[in-house]
Amino acid sequence: MASFFRRVPVSPSAQDILHRLLAAEPQPTAVAPKDCRGIYGLVDHLGALRYIGSTSSAEETFHKRIHQRHRTGSETGSHYFSRMYNTGRMWRLRNDPATKPDGDIAKKLRNAFIAEYCKAVCVPLPDEIDIAGLEQEVIALAPRDVIAWNRRGMDAYEEPVDLVDRVIGHLGFRAAELAAIDRQKARFLGTAFVPATISSAQKVSVPPFPAGPFRFMALDVETANNDRGSICQIGVACVRPDSSIETWVTYVDPQTSRWMFTSIHGITNTMISGAPTFEQVLPVLEGALSGITVYQHSGFDRSAIRAACAAAGHPEPKWEWRDSVTVARQAWPELKGNGGHGLASLKNHLGLSFDHHDAGEDARAAAEVVLHAEGARMAIVPETENVEVADDIYATASEKSIGVETTPAKESPASRVAEGSVLGYVTLTQGNINNNHFYLRDVLSAFPEDCIGGSNAAAAAARTVNVDWGGHSPAFTDIDGSKKLFRKRGWVSEFFKRNGACVGDQVKIEIMGSYGYRVSIVKS
């Protein structure tokens, strides 16, 4: 926050102020100074500086202008955060009494989104300076992209769906509030809101299930969001007596507008158009899986079936569930702490070929894990028929989405992440590029605790991580737990330069093994 409060010389030039705006580390709108005025910049959710303004009125401070007016003000005035994010489920038609209740909820969502994902930079100035005149000089010097919002020079953004879903989760919206913002999105798009239901008159096609006999099956699901009942794809791998595998897969309409995991599995609302609902698929599964051992890879899949059944008012099928993670642990104990027993790790260890996060492919992979274990002549310990497992040992939807296997609670989060998994994405700001670093805030908990140290070299962690950044040799560094970034960052400048990193690009972080990571640039 120091960049907010560092004052400039008494007689600053427009060029100096522009340089300071571009070099400053963006800060959340909520911490904008309450006791000074000057020239400021608004930073969008991608980390790009998009607007330059000033507190020209003697009655306004940075905090009042940025956090209170730009963030919460009118969508049709000069309050640019409100205007640029008046979109999708955050859309509101000002002063419309017919939609005011829904609009108020949409605005609450928008205000929270801006506070969490948008930022600002400030250059404090003495009150006696002609701030308004200096502002116009700065704007005249600024690159076009830096003042893209000025004078309404840019249309509102498309809704950043994944980020908005996260904010909704933080706010704890319930069914009535979710319905309200869905109605607002429909109004924004100019369509009538119709819940995603399928009438009995509509024809839906559930793929025919393969004919047996089968020795066992493996089942996998994908979900639209972190509601375990929001199943959007089901895959079943059917293993015949000769160990050949036939895969059955279907899309499922989860009847939701909340698609949080599309970036993981690639399934969209458009793709499931015309697909059967879970209630229509369930009779096919009940008939096919009854009396057959059904493997899942971790406990997530059974918990999703259970949740979807509950939502449909149907009892959970009494299938003979077993866990291929248990099988893998018994067959290959050497993988514990060395990549783990998630599908991504087993893919490398066993030489499997499949596309992760496709229900049919993952189901087939789970079946192949069991077959490999049988081939290795390792004992498969039967589990108690229809054992009721406590929900708190199931992997969450987000854990499953990155290949995390179910592990005892005492193990650290890092030990549960499968090799080859994407830990997350870090959006680059101008401050990151200027200072040769990128923050690990959103993924810090995925790193082993013994590689996270204090705020200076004297408090360095006991272990270092190995970072493959595409150079001639990897970087070896611990993590500064205070600043939440890699401590040794001499390589970051070359990493940015080699990849042509720009503001708004993302750093993709993947785990490559025990204390091994890989970073790469994803262009915006």
WOTA-V907384 format. One line per field, one symbol per residue. phi: phi as a letter, one per 20 degrees, with the letter a starting at -180 (. if undefined). psi: psi as a letter, one per 40 degrees, with the letter a starting at -180 (. if undefined). A space follows every 10 residues. Layout:
BEGIN
phi=???
psi=???
END
This chain:
BEGIN
phi=.fffdfeegg dfefffffff ffefegcgff dggecbcqdc cddffenefc bcbbefffed dgfffefeef edfffdeeef fgffdeblfe ebefmeffdg gffffffgff gffffeddbb cccfcfffff ffffgfffff effgffdfeg llebffffff gfffgffgff fmgdgfffff ffffffffem cefcgfcdff ffecdegfeg efecfbcccb cdcfbfefee fdbcccedee gemfccddbb fceflbdede dgfednecff fegnfffgfe eggffffeef mdfdecdnef ffffgfffff femcfffeee fcdffgffff fcffefmcon dfffffgffe mfcaefmdgf ffffffffgf fffffflefd ffegglfeef ffefffffff fdnfefcgff ffgffdefgn fefrcdeedf fgffdlbbed gfcgfeegff dddeebffdf ffdddddedn efbfedbedf feembffecf ffgfffffdm fcgnfceedc edqfmdccdb edff
psi=edddehiiid giiddddddd ddeihiiidd ehheeiiaii ihhaeeehhe hhaigdheei iddddddddd deaieeafgd ddddfgibee ihhhfhdded dddddddddd ddddddeiai iihiiideig dddddddddd eiidddfddi ffeiiiiihg dddddddddd efiadddddd ddddddddef ihhhigihid dihihhiiii haiidiihii iiidaehdef hehhihhhhi deeihhhhii ihhefiehgd ededeehidd deheiiiddd ddddddddeh eihhiigied dddddddddd defhihigig hihedddddd dgdeehefda fiddddddde fihihifhdd dddddddddd dddddefihh hiihhfhhhi deeiiidddd defhihiide iiddeehihe ihdahhhhid ddddefiiif deedeeiide ehaaeiddfi idiiihhhee adiihhiahh edefihdhfd edddddddef hihdiihhhi heahfhihii hhi.
END
